[in-house]
Amino acid sequence: MKRESNFLIVFALISISFSTYAQKEEITGFWEVERVDVGEKNMTPVAKWTKINSDGTYQSGNGWLQSSQGKWNYDAKNHMFTATDSLDVFDEFGGFSVSFDNEKMVWEREEEGMPVKVTLRPVEKLPMSPADYLKGIWDLVEITENKQSVMDDFDKDNKHKLFIRWDRIYINFSPEGKKLTGYWHIHGHKPEVTFLPHQEDAKPESWRIEVNKKELLMTGLSESNRTIERKYVRRNTF
């Protein structure tokens, strides 16, 4: 009887250990944030990812930019996942409850009285964000105002190019042959870019963008460019 009791205890401990290990193995891995719902709003960031390592560390970022790293903990009893970055602002909302939907992982918690649901999917490599695609030399091939082409008036000699550098500096080769410089800033949650000119007499402009390896489409969002669309193609020389 005693031997049977000891066997049951050992079996129970092995089962608990295996369950905890299996759960930990499901949490660890390379994940991309597929969707974030805050209340009734979709607040999904662009190309957000997190890498949860088996040694208790993690890294997170957007596209090719890493923005956070630290340690993580999983409470197997309560199914709670908590990540801590000693260099970041303290997360007052605490951890996320964890569940799984096939190969996807779901995090849930409450923030300021609203339910938050984060759905993550496994990936094998870093997702690219619009900021990653933006970098390079772009040659203007079409510009419209109120849906009408103004290419001949704006850049009839095909001099305008936009050089977007990795260090957040841009060079605007104007149709008049000038080199105008400034900073560019990408929105963290939406495909929108803002150009901040170095020239004192120039104003910042924001654009909604659609970009890939070959093309860049910019739609104006500021008062100065709201009716304008620009289409560029990528070049590898000036």
C-alpha positions in Angstrom: 0.0 0.0 0.0 2.8 2.4 0.9 4.7 1.5 -2.3 1.5 2.2 -4.3 1.0 5.5 -2.5 4.6 6.6 -3.2 4.1 5.7 -6.9 1.0 7.9 -7.1 2.8 10.8 -5.5 5.7 10.5 -7.9 3.4 10.1 -10.9 1.5 13.3 -9.8 4.7 15.3 -9.5 5.9 14.1 -12.9 2.5 15.1 -14.4 2.6 18.5 -12.8 6.2 19.1 -14.0 5.4 17.9 -17.5 2.3 20.2 -17.6 4.3 23.2 -16.5 7.1 22.4 -18.9 4.7 21.9 -21.8 3.0 25.2 -21.0 6.4 27.0 -20.8 7.4 25.5 -24.1 4.2 26.9 -25.7 4.8 30.4 -24.4 8.5 30.5 -25.4 9.2 31.2 -29.0 9.1 34.0 -31.6 5.7 35.8 -31.8 4.2 38.5 -33.9 1.3 40.6 -32.6 -1.6 39.8 -35.0 -4.2 41.9 -33.3 -4.8 44.2 -30.3 -8.3 45.0 -29.2 -8.8 47.6 -26.5 -12.5 47.8 -25.6 -14.3 47.9 -29.0 -11.3 49.5 -30.8 -8.7 47.8 -32.9 -5.3 49.2 -31.7 -3.0 46.7 -33.5 0.6 48.1 -33.8 2.5 47.8 -37.0 4.9 44.8 -37.1 5.0 44.4 -33.4 6.9 41.2 -32.2 8.2 39.6 -29.0 10.7 36.8 -28.6 10.3 34.8 -25.4 13.4 32.8 -24.6 13.5 29.6 -22.5 16.2 31.1 -20.2 13.6 33.6 -18.8 14.6 36.6 -20.9 12.7 38.3 -23.7 13.1 40.9 -26.4 10.4 43.0 -28.2 10.2 45.5 -31.0 8.6 46.8 -34.1 9.9 45.6 -37.4 13.7 45.6 -37.4 13.8 48.0 -34.3 14.2 46.4 -30.9 12.6 48.6 -28.3 12.5 46.4 -25.1 14.3 43.6 -23.3 14.1 42.1 -19.9 12.9 39.1 -17.9 9.6 37.2 -18.0 7.7 35.0 -15.5 4.8 32.6 -15.9 2.5 31.7 -13.1 1.4 28.2 -14.2 -1.3 28.0 -11.5 -3.1 31.2 -12.5 -1.9 31.2 -16.2 -0.4 34.7 -15.8 2.4 36.0 -17.9 4.5 39.0 -16.7 7.3 40.7 -18.5 9.6 43.2 -16.8 12.0 45.7 -18.5 14.2 47.5 -15.9 14.8 50.4 -18.3 11.1 50.9 -19.2 8.2 52.5 -17.4 6.7 50.3 -14.7 3.7 48.5 -16.0 0.9 49.3 -13.5 -1.6 47.0 -15.1 0.3 43.8 -14.2 0.5 40.6 -16.1 -1.7 39.0 -18.8 -3.8 35.9 -18.5 -2.7 33.4 -21.1 -4.7 31.0 -23.3 -4.2 29.3 -26.6 -6.2 29.0 -29.8 -4.6 26.3 -31.9 -1.0 27.7 -32.6 -1.9 31.2 -31.6 -1.4 32.7 -28.1 -3.9 35.1 -26.5 -3.1 37.6 -23.7 -5.9 39.3 -21.8 -6.1 41.8 -19.0 -8.0 45.0 -18.0 -6.5 48.5 -18.5 -8.3 51.6 -17.2 -11.5 49.7 -16.9 -11.4 48.4 -20.5 -10.7 44.8 -21.6 -7.5 44.3 -23.6 -7.0 41.3 -25.8 -3.7 40.6 -27.6 -3.5 37.8 -30.2 -0.1 36.6 -31.2 1.0 34.2 -33.9 4.2 32.3 -34.2 6.8 33.5 -36.8 10.3 32.5 -37.8 11.8 35.9 -38.7 11.4 39.5 -37.9 8.4 41.1 -39.6 9.2 44.2 -41.7 7.5 47.5 -40.8 6.8 50.4 -43.2 9.8 52.1 -41.7 12.0 49.2 -42.8 10.7 49.4 -46.4 10.9 53.2 -46.5 14.7 53.4 -46.4 16.3 54.0 -49.8 16.1 56.2 -52.9 12.7 57.0 -54.3 12.0 58.5 -57.7 8.8 60.4 -58.3 6.7 58.9 -61.2 3.3 60.5 -60.6 1.8 63.2 -58.5 -1.9 64.1 -58.4 -3.9 66.9 -56.8 -7.6 66.4 -56.4 -7.1 63.2 -58.4 -5.8 65.2 -61.4 -2.2 64.7 -62.6 0.1 67.7 -62.0 3.3 65.9 -62.9 4.2 68.2 -65.8 3.8 71.3 -63.6 5.5 69.9 -60.6 8.5 67.9 -62.0 8.6 68.0 -65.8 12.4 67.5 -65.8 12.2 64.5 -63.4 14.6 66.0 -60.9 12.7 65.2 -57.7 13.8 62.3 -55.6 13.5 61.4 -52.0 16.4 59.8 -50.2 15.2 58.3 -46.9 18.2 57.2 -44.7 18.4 54.6 -41.9 19.5 57.3 -39.4 16.1 59.1 -39.6 17.5 61.8 -41.9 15.9 62.5 -45.3 17.2 64.4 -48.3 14.5 65.9 -50.6 15.9 66.6 -54.1 13.5 69.3 -55.2 12.4 69.9 -58.8 14.4 73.1 -58.7 17.6 71.1 -58.0 17.9 72.0 -54.3 18.9 69.5 -51.5 16.5 70.0 -48.6 17.1 67.9 -45.5 15.2 67.1 -42.3 14.2 64.3 -39.9 11.5 61.7 -40.6 9.4 60.0 -38.0 7.2 57.0 -38.4 4.0 56.5 -36.4 4.3 53.5 -34.0 0.8 52.1 -34.7 -0.2 53.4 -38.1 1.5 53.6 -41.6 2.1 57.3 -41.3 5.3 59.3 -41.7 6.0 62.9 -40.8 8.8 64.9 -42.4 10.4 67.6 -40.1 12.4 70.0 -42.3 15.7 71.5 -41.1 14.8 74.7 -43.0 13.2 77.3 -40.7 10.8 78.5 -43.3 9.4 75.0 -44.0 6.6 73.3 -42.1 6.3 69.6 -41.1 4.1 67.4 -43.3 2.5 64.1 -42.6 1.6 61.4 -45.1 -0.2 58.1 -45.0 2.0 55.6 -46.8 1.7 52.3 -48.7 5.2 50.9 -49.3 6.9 47.7 -50.4 10.2 46.7 -52.0 9.4 48.5 -55.3 6.8 51.2 -54.8 5.9 54.0 -52.3 2.5 55.7 -52.4 2.1 58.8 -50.2 -1.3 60.4 -49.4 -1.3 63.8 -47.8 -2.7 64.2 -44.2 -1.6 67.8 -43.4 -3.4 71.0 -44.4 -0.7 71.7 -46.9 -0.9 68.4 -48.7 -4.4 67.0 -48.0 -5.4 66.8 -51.6 -2.1 65.4 -52.9 -1.0 61.9 -53.7 2.6 61.0 -54.8 3.8 57.7 -56.3 7.5 56.8 -56.2 9.5 53.8 -57.5 12.6 52.6 -55.8 16.0 53.3 -57.4 19.5 52.1 -56.4 21.3 55.1 -57.9 20.8 58.8 -58.0 
